[in-house]
Structure formats: C-alpha cells, structure tokens
C-alpha cells in the first residue's frame, strides 16, 4: 500500500478524475442499451439546451451519464495536454462541467467557446494554460451556440456557421470580462464566471430582441428519487472520503485547519491542505448536499444532481462544512417568508448553489451567511428571465449580485465595529495606566 501511495504521488487527483469518468461510462451502459444511448446522444446534441433542460427527461439516464463522461474526458485531456497541475481549482472546473453535462452542456456546443478563448490567448501571445479555466468555466454559455442554430432566420447552414462564430466571439471576450467581474465582488462569489457570463448573455439577448428575436427559457424536469441514484451517489461520496482518508495517512489530521479558511477566492484547499483532506471535504460536502435534497423531498433530476456535483467540486476550492451550512440554511428559511417551498425546482438548485456564497459566512459569520442565503433564494428566482435561460450558471449570476450588494455593507459594519472595539480597548488601557500612575 505504501508503494501504491508513492506511485500515486502527484497523480492523486488526475487518477481520481479518470476513475470518475470510467464510472460514468459504466453507469451509462448499466442503465441503458447502446442503441438507446446513441439515440439519446443525438437528441441531446440536436435539442435546445436553455435552462432548464434535464437530459434525464429529454433523453435517458444512460445518454446523460455518457454525455457527462465525454465532457469530463475532454476536459481531462485538455488539462493533461497543457501539462496542468491538478489543484483545487481543477477539481472545481472538472466537476462543474460534469454536473452541467446533465443539463445543458455537450461536447459539441462547448467547443466554439473554448476555441474562442484559445484565439484570445493566441492574439495576446500567451499560453493557453493561462486561460484554460476561463474556457472551461465559460462554457456555461454553450446553450447560446445551440440556440442560434434555431433562432436565426436563415438557412440551416448559415445558422450553423453564425452560431459557431458567435460562440467563438463569446469565448474570445470572456477572459477580460471575467477578470473584471472578479474584482467587483472581491472573491466572495466562488461562481464568478456565472456572473460574468450573465452580464454578457443579458447584453446579447437585448441585441437579439432589438431585432425581433426572442430567447425563451424551457422547463424539462425529471421528477422522483430513484433508489439506484441515491445508493450510487452516496457510494461515490463515501469512496471519495475513504480515498482521501487513505491519502492523508489514514487520519483526519489537519481538518481543523481546513475548516478555518473563510473560503474567499483564491482558497485552493489542495495547495493549502493537501489532496487527502480535500477529497475528504469533497465527499462530505457531496453527502451533505444530497442529504438536504432528500430531507426536503426534492427530485434527483439531472439539474439537481448536477448542482450537487458542482458543490462537490467546489469543496476543493472554498466550500467546507463550516461555511456552507449557514447559506444553505438561509435558502431553506427563506421559503417560510416567500411564495416558494423548499421542493420548488428553482429553490432546490438555489439551495445547493448557495455554496458560491460560502465565503460570506466564512468571513463574516453564521448570521451573515444565513442572510446571504435568504437573499440569494429571492434573486435567483428572478434572474434567469434576464437572459432567456442562456446562462447555465444562473445561480452564479445571482450569487455575484448578492455579494456585490452585501459585502460592502458587511465590511463597513465590521470596520465600524472593530474601530469601536479598538477605541474601547484603548480607553481601558488608558484607565489602567492612570490607575497605576496614581498608585
């Protein structure tokens, strides 16, 4: 076992990612026949992908998992090709792509955006390794590529050419936009690309509407909680914890240190605390997210599982068991003061995606996290209509808005509180000095 651990050194995360890809392929063929998977993949590739398009319902379980395996495999290949070191950010970008490959992404509609980012790197004479994360996160606008093929009033061939061109253009302008938006919320929104992409999608939709072209959201959703999904997901999260436990020398040493991080970007747990503890944290966050959905009697649809896998991935990059529960609780509590219930599809997604605001709770405390979660639940239910469902990371746009509004107020309050506390401390010290002088 020691020899095996030594051989895996430096390859722990890529090995685990490849294992996950293989697991998805195996699950696909266990759940459906090759013929059904083939038909389902054709349906996925040719159908509109705007929010919310559940591939479980649109195609079949096998095709959805097969599509997720292809998207994950292509991302791993790109990382390997660029000789990228697997870090916490790598795990976050891989698993957000796996998750959204269950409702919106496929290997074809993401490629124009990746090509656009590659062209941006070429124009600026920079290595693609500098922008690969932007490219993979930026594929959240992949429904735009598919949508243009149906929306534009030209022949199919012209529509296809223009759709690919627009996708390349989007990929080309996302890098500077994402860099700018990150400074707006100061790292308190882990889902920064969702905010940047939401702004861009809103502008594009406005331009289209000015020419009489309207993008409409859809709602395709698989209801129910199949037992095989529950067992499979809990089993996968348990394997993650056990693998991390083994890598960490069969101990939880260092876990308290990990939980002390506020989570504010950049909080790469792999680089700060190691692969073992990071994987343990990922498995625990995955289990917590799944348990929440089951407790509220939500649906294990493609979008919900995709959301759970996103939180699971970001448990390597800012989210942990101390800063996530407050915002999760905030979303749940918000349903007692609104027209929504916890099992409302949009609220289910908002609850798990509130992980993007975990740094608010980590930095400013439990109550601030609860308030952030409550605000996020309300905002997330309104924002999708702004861009016709073209931004898959709708909750990332919402968490960005919440962070921009809340953080300045929290910082101002905390600064004032700290200044008053400092003044009181100085006064106490002055009194003690005066008392000592008299004595």
C-alpha positions, -999 to 999 in steps of 0.1 A, spaced: 0 0 0 29 23 7 43 16 -27 10 23 -43 7 56 -24 42 65 -36 33 58 -72 2 79 -70 21 109 -56 14 139 -78 -12 119 -97 -38 115 -70 -64 139 -84 -60 130 -121 -63 93 -112 -95 100 -93 -109 121 -122 -102 94 -147 -118 69 -123 -149 91 -122 -150 92 -160 -149 54 -162 -175 52 -135 -198 74 -156 -193 53 -187 -200 21 -168 -232 36 -152 -244 47 -187 -242 12 -201 -256 -4 -170 -287 18 -172 -294 17 -209 -286 -1 -241 -260 12 -266 -288 18 -291 -308 39 -265 -276 58 -256 -269 66 -292 -304 79 -298 -302 99 -266 -269 115 -276 -284 126 -309 -313 141 -291 -290 159 -266 -268 173 -294 -297 185 -316 -320 199 -289 -322 233 -274 -302 235 -241 -316 266 -224 -325 264 -187 -339 241 -176 -333 212 -199 -329 179 -180 -311 153 -200 -326 126 -178 -360 135 -191 -351 147 -225 -331 116 -234 -324 89 -209 -302 82 -179 -276 63 -199 -272 91 -225 -270 117 -198 -242 99 -180 -225 90 -213 -225 127 -222 -211 137 -188 -183 111 -193 -174 126 -227 -174 162 -213 -153 152 -183 -129 131 -205 -124 160 -230 -116 184 -201 -91 159 -185 -75 155 -219 -71 193 -223 -56 196 -188 -32 168 -195 -23 182 -229 -15 216 -214 5 198 -186 -16 215 -159 -10 205 -123 -43 193 -108 -53 216 -80 -85 225 -61 -95 249 -90 -90 220 -114 -114 198 -94 -139 227 -93 -139 232 -131 -140 195 -139 -170 187 -117 -190 218 -126 -186 206 -162 -197 171 -152 -227 185 -134 -238 207 -162 -233 179 -188 -265 165 -172 -284 197 -182 -270 219 -209 -235 211 -220 -224 185 -246 -190 180 -263 -201 200 -294 -218 231 -280 -188 238 -257 -161 237 -284 -167 271 -301 -163 289 -267 -131 270 -260 -118 278 -295 -126 315 -289 -106 316 -257 -78 298 -275 -78 325 -301 -77 352 -273 -46 335 -259 -30 335 -294 -38 371 -300 -22 381 -267 7 357 -273 0 339 -241 -1 301 -234 -35 285 -234 -27 272 -199 -33 307 -186 -69 307 -199 -80 270 -198 -100 275 -166 -118 306 -182 -125 285 -213 -140 255 -193 -159 277 -169 -171 299 -198 -188 270 -215 -218 280 -193 -229 299 -224 -229 269 -246 -267 269 -249 -262 301 -269 -245 282 -296 -273 257 -300 -300 284 -296 -286 304 -325 -289 274 -348 -327 275 -343 -334 312 -336 -317 329 -366 -339 334 -397 -316 320 -423 -309 286 -438 -297 258 -416 -261 260 -430 -259 298 -424 -274 295 -390 -249 268 -380 -220 290 -393 -232 320 -374 -239 300 -342 -203 287 -342 -190 322 -350 -210 338 -321 -197 310 -298 -161 318 -307 -168 355 -302 -182 348 -267 -151 327 -258 -128 355 -271 -143 382 -248 -149 362 -217 -113 363 -203 -111 401 -197 -147 403 -186 -143 375 -160 -112 392 -147 -131 425 -142 -161 409 -125 -139 391 -100 -127 425 -87 -164 436 -83 -173 410 -56 -137 407 -43 -136 369 -43 -168 364 -22 -186 348 -51 -169 315 -60 -191 312 -91 -175 343 -107 -179 331 -143 -217 328 -138 -218 365 -130 -196 375 -160 -215 352 -184 -248 365 -171 -239 401 -179 -227 391 -214 -258 370 -220 -281 398 -210 -264 422 -235 -267 395 -263 -304 389 -255 -311 426 -256 -294 429 -290 -314 399 -303 -347 413 -290 -340 446 -307 -340 427 -340 -372 408 -332 -355 376 -320 -366 363 -286 -349 336 -265 -373 317 -242 -365 295 -212 -378 260 -211 -387 236 -183 -379 199 -188 -375 182 -154 -373 146 -142 -393 140 -110 -387 114 -84 -358 100 -63 -347 66 -78 -331 43 -53 -302 35 -76 -292 72 -78 -293 75 -40 -272 44 -35 -248 53 -63 -242 89 -52 -238 81 -15 -215 52 -25 -194 76 -47 -191 102 -20 -181 75 5 -154 63 -18 -141 99 -21 -139 102 17 -122 68 20 -97 76 -7 -89 109 9 -86 93 43 -61 68 29 -41 95 11 -40 115 44 -22 87 62 -55 71 74 -62 101 96 -82 134 98 -51 154 108 -53 189 95 -91 190 91 -95 217 117 -70 239 98 -90 234 66 -122 245 83 -106 277 95 -103 291 59 -130 316 52 -132 302 16 -127 336 -1 -112 331 -36 -85 321 -41 -89 293 -15 -73 263 -31 -76 235 -5 -53 212 -24 -24 236 -23 -31 247 13 -41 214 29 -33 186 5 -51 161 -17 -63 138 11 -81 164 32 -95 180 1 -111 147 -11 -125 141 24 -141 175 24 -154 169 -11 -171 137 -1 -186 153 30 -200 183 11 -214 159 -16 -231 139 11 -245 170 28 -259 184 -4 -275 151 -13 -289 146 22 -305 181 21 -323 173 -12 -336 140 3 -347 156 35 -368 183 17 -382 155 -5 -367 171 -36 -361 155 -70 -329 137 -81 -332 152 -116 -303 159 -139 -301 196 -128 -302 187 -91 -275 160 -93 -255 185 -115 -258 211 -88 -247 186 -61 -217 176 -82 -208 213 -86 -209 219 -48 -188 187 -45 -162 201 -69 -160 235 -52 -154 217 -19 -118 217 -33 -119 255 -38 -135 274 -10 -166 254 3 -164 233 35 -186 221 64 -183 253 84 -191 280 58 -216 261 36 -244 252 61 -253 288 70 -261 298 34 -279 265 28 -300 272 59 -307 307 47 -322 294 15 -343 269 34 -355 296 59 -364 320 30 -392 296 19 -411 305 52 -412 341 41 -419 337 3 -443 321 -21 -419 292 -27 -415 259 -10 -382 240 -4 -390 215 -31 -397 241 -58 -372 232 -86 -356 266 -87 -352 267 -49 -337 232 -49 -310 244 -72 -306 278 -54 -301 259 -21 -271 239 -33 -257 266 -55 -257 289 -24 -223 273 -19 -210 301 -41 -216 325 -12 -199 303 14 -171 328 18 -195 353 31 -203 330 60 -167 321 64 -156 358 66 -184 375 84 -200 347 104 -230 325 107 -257 351 107 -243 369 76 -242 336 58 -279 329 66 -289 364 53 -268 358 22 -286 326 15 -320 341 20 -312 370 -4 -298 345 -29 -330 325 -29 -351 355 -39 -326 369 -65 -320 335 -82 -357 331 -89 -358 363 -109 -325 364 -128 -330 337 -154 -356 357 -173 -330 384 -179 -311 363 -205 -337 337 -216 -320 308 -199 -289 311 -220 -266 313 -190 -264 279 -174 -247 294 -143 -278 315 -134 -271 310 -97 -236 322 -102 -250 354 -116 -273 356 -85 -245 350 -60 -225 377 -77 -252 402 -73 -258 393 -37 -221 395 -29 -218 429 -46 -247 443 -25 -239 426 8 -201 427 11 -196 465 12 -223 468 39 -208 439 59 -173 453 56 -185 487 66 -203 473 96 -174 451 106 -149 480 102 -170 503 124 -174 475 150 -137 469 150 -129 506 153 -153 509 183 -138 478 199 -103 492 194 -113 525 210 -128 508 240 -97 487 244 -75 519 242 -97 536 268 -94 506 292 -57 506 288 -56 543 294 -76 539 326 -53 511 338 -23 533 332 -38 562 351 -47 539 380 -12 525 380 3 561 380 -19 571 410 -8 540 429 
